[in-house]
Amino acid sequence: MQVVVIGAGRMGAIRAVDLSADPRVTDVVIVNRTPDRAASLARELGATDVAWEDLSTLRPDAFVAALATDAHTDLLTGLLEQRVPVLCEKPIALTLEHTDEIIACAERYGTPIQIGFQRRFDPGISRARDLVVAGRLGVLYSMMMTAHDHTPSPREFIAGSGGIFRDMHVHDFDLVRWITGSEVATVYATKAVRAQHQYAEFDDADATQIQLVTVDGIQVSISGTRHDPLGHDVRMEIFGSADSVVAGLNPRTPLHSLDGDADPSASLGMNDRPYTGFVDRFREAFRVETAAFVSMVAGEAANACPPDAARESLRIAIACEESVRRGGVVHVADIGPEHRPPP
């Protein structure tokens, strides 16, 4: 099986490493706008690098799209015409209009797209979902989710990220739908700039609080920050009538425990190796996710994360932005491609 990885940045390198380690993949080809980066990564992995201008001549078994989001629309349109599976890092696009265009194109050519929502493949989160689906937690009462980055984003990233709801919290919104099996009905969101003032220049935020209610009535609270001085913290608690579980709480979770230790500076979490970023926190999840994509390409499994996941998570993110603007509750069903907030 030959897989072409488009992009040699952080995500492209992760995908290329994991594909190279999969015995089902016989040839990894790396394409990047900056040829030196593609060549360097290819040498490191024993892969092949191909010039950007020759991308359209390649006929592989699958593609991985690991470029910046603003390059997705044009790139994906060309890839989908080849009718081979594509693994696309989230999001498909930053607007519903462009997202719908890509999904329609994929449907027209019958091309599978797997979306890169790697948290679905985290062992703890995946186990939590299995328990919910099996009914082991009983009737779900509520969920509490934490999404705290360790290091604030550089200015060039903030400018093109789409904002904290569309960039970071889409992961949380996807998990709410995936775990509960219910769509999000309403949102109430707030945002603030508390300490990282560079976000204010782009009408973005370094702190958020989000309240969601699903169609089934499950209440979800999400805490988000762009900076956590102790490390990268992503976890969730799910409360039900039969059991309660937590995913993401382990010896590396960056928290100071005050139970039994009055001095919070005495220890960092339960040891001195807190997660340093999202790659560190979800490295195993990325490996499992890439393997799931290879399984889909090989015809061994169904698509583990179809493109509607990206679309619906983006709708919820836009609803959060509208909630901030209005200062009130927003119904997600009211958000469509034609939605344009007033100036």
N, C-alpha and C positions, 0 to 999 in steps of 0.2 A: 504494500500500500504506500503510495506517495502522497504526502501532505505538504502543501505550500503554506508557510507562515509569512504573512505580510505584516511587517513591522519588526524591528530589532531592538525596541526599547525594553522596558522592564517586563511588560506583559508578554511581548513577543518572545523574549528570552525564556520566560517561565514555560510557555507553551512548547517552545522548541526543545528545551531540556526534557520535558516529560514525554514528548512524542519520540524523541531519540531513544528513550529508555523503554519504550513499549515494543515488545518483540513483533507485534503485528504490523508495525510501521517499518518499512524497508528503506524509505528514502525521505528525508526531511529537506525541503528547499526553502531558503530564506531570501526574502525580497525586502528591500528597504530603500527609501528615497536617498539616504546617505549610504553609498555603496560600501564604504570602509567599515561601517558598523555591521552590515550584513556579512561581509567577508570575515571579520573578526569572530563573530558568533559562530559562523559555519566552521571555521578552523577549530574552534574550541570543542565543537560537538561532532566533528567528522561529518558534517552535513554539506550541502551544496548551496552556493549563493548564486543568484541570478540578477542581472541588471533590472532596474525598475522598468525601463522601457520595453523589456522583453516579457513582462508579466502576462500580457494578453496572449502570448504564444504558448503558455504552459497549459497542459491538460492533465492535471493530477486527479487523484481520487477524492480529495477534499481540500478546502481552504480554511485557514484561520485568519480572521481579520482583527489585527491587533494594533491598528492605527488610532490616532486621536479621533474623537467623536465627530469633529467637524469634517473629517474626510470620509466618513462612512457612506453617505448617500451615493456619491458618484462611484466609489469603489464597489459597493455591494451590487449596484445595478449591473455592472459588468460581470461580476462573479456569478450572480444568480442565473445569468443566461447560459452558463455551462452545465447547469442541472446536476451539480455535485454538492454534497453537504458542506455547509459553512458554519464554523464556530465563530460567532461575533461577540466581542467583548461588549458589555453593556455600556451605554444604552445603544439601541439601534440609531437613534437620532435624538436631538434635544426638543423636537416639536412633534406633536401628534400628526400633523400633516405629513411630514417627511417619514415618520414611522409607518404610517398607513401606506405611503407610496412603496416603501420597501417590502412590506408584508404582501401587498397586492402583487408586486413583481415576483416574489417568491412563489405565491400561489399560481400565478400565470405560468411559470416554468416548472412548477412542481418540485422546487428546490427546498430541501429541509434547512432550516436555520436553528441552531442551538444557541441560546443566549448565555453569556458568561455571568450567571449569578452563582458564584462559587459557594456562597454560604449554604446553599441547599445540600452541598456535599460534605460539609463539616460533620464529623462523626457524631458529636453531641446534638447538634441541631437536627440532623437526619434521624437520630434515634428518638428525639422528642416528637417529631412528626409521625414516626411509626407508631408511637404510643397513642397519640391522638387518633390516628386513623383506625387503630385497633380498638378504640373505645376504652383504653386502660385508664384514662384520666377522668372518665365519666363526662358529665355535661361541663363544658368549658365556661368558667366564670369570667376570667380575664387573663391578659398577658401584659408583662412589663418587659420592655426592651431597652437595651443600652447600646449606643453607638458613639464611642468616643475615640477620635483619632489621637495619636500621640503627638505628632508634629504638625504645626500649622502649615498650610499649603503655600508654596511660593506664589508671587504675584502673577506670573505668567500662567499658572494653572488656574487661579481664581478667575481670571479674565475670561477663560473659555470653558469653564466647568459646567455652566448652566445653573450654578447655585447649589446650596446645601441640600435642598429637597430633591432636585433632579439628579444630582451627582451622588450623594452619600445615602440619603434615606430611601432611595428606590430599592436598595437591598432589603431594608426592613419591610417596606410595603410588599415586596415579593414574598417574603417569608410569611407575612400575615395571611395572604391569600393561599399560599401553598400549604401551610400547616393547618389552618382552620377549615380549608375547603369552602370558604365563604368569601364573597366579594365585600369590599369596603363600601359601606353606605354613606357615612358622613365623616368629616374631618373638622377638627378645630386645632389650629396651629398658631404658635407664636415664635418669633425669632428675635435675637438681640446680638449686638456686638458688645462684648463685655471686656475683653482684654486684647484681642488681636485686631487692632483697628484697621489693618489693611483691608479687611473684608468690607468695611463700610464704603470704601471707594467704589466698590462694584455692586452696591446694594445687596450684599450677601451678609452672612451672619457667622459668628463663631459659636453660637449656642441656640438650641431649639427645644421646644417642648411640643409634643403632638399627641392629641387624643383622637383615636379612631373608634368607630363602632361599625361592626360588620353587619351584613344583612341578617345574619342569625342572632345578632344582639350581643356578640362578644365585645367587651370593652378592652381597648389596647392603649397603653401609655408608652410613649417613646421619648427617651432623653438623648439628645445629640449634642456633641461639642466637637469643634475642630482642633481642640488642644486638650491633652491630658498629660500633666507633668510626670505621671508615674509610668505611662506606657499606653499601649493600644488595648482598648477594652470594648469587646463586643460580646454580649451575653443576653439571655432571655430567661424569664421565669413564666411558667404557664400554670395556672391554678384551675383545678377542676373539682367536681363533686366527689371524685373517687381518689384523686392523687394530685400532688403538686410536684413539678420538676424544674430543674434549672439546667441550662446548657451554657457553657462558656465560663463556669466557675471552677477553677482548678489551681494548682500551685503557681501558675504563671499569670493569673489574673492580677492586674495592677491595682490593688486595693490595700490600704492600711487597715488592719483589723484592730479595733480598740478593746475587744473582749480579751481580758487577761493580760493586756499590755497597755499601760497608760501613756506610753511614749510612742506616738505614731512614727517618729523618725527612727525608731529602733529596728524596724524591719520593713521591707518593701513587699507587701503581699505576704505570701508564705515562703518565699525564697528571694534570691537576688537576680532572677532571670525573667523579668516581666516581658511581655510581648512588645517588640519595638516598632511594629507597623503592621499593615494589613497583610503583607506577604508573609511575615513571620507568623502571624496569628492563623492564617488560612493556607499555609503551604501544602499541607496534606490534602485539604479540600481541592486545591487547584489540580493536584495530581489525579485525584479520583474523578474530578470533572472532565479532565482531558481524556482519561481512559474511557469514560462514558461516551464521549464524542466518538472516539475510535470504534467503540462497540456499535454505535449507530451507523457509522460509515460501513462497517463490516456486515451490517444486517443482523447483528446479534441482539440488538435492543432498540426500543423506541426512543424517540427524542425526549431527553430528560428535562428540557427546559425550552419549550417552543416560544415563538416570537410574541404571542399574546401576553406572555409574562412581562415583557418589556413594555408593551403598550399600556397595560392596565396599571403597572407601577408608575409609569409616567403620568397617567391621568390623575392618580392619587397625589403625586408630587405637585402637579399644577393646581389641584384643588387646595393643597396646603398653602401655596402662594396666594391663591384667591382668598383664603381664610385670613391670612395675615393682612392683606389689603383691606378687607371688609371689617376685620375685627370680630368675626362671628363664624358660625357653623356653615359649612358648604357641603352640598350633596354631590357626591362624585358623579352621579348619573347626569348632572348638568354640564359636565365638562366634556367637550367634544373638539374635533379639529377646528371647528369654526370659532371656538372660544377665544376671544381677544379681550384682555383686561383694558379698561379705559386708560388713556394717557394720564 
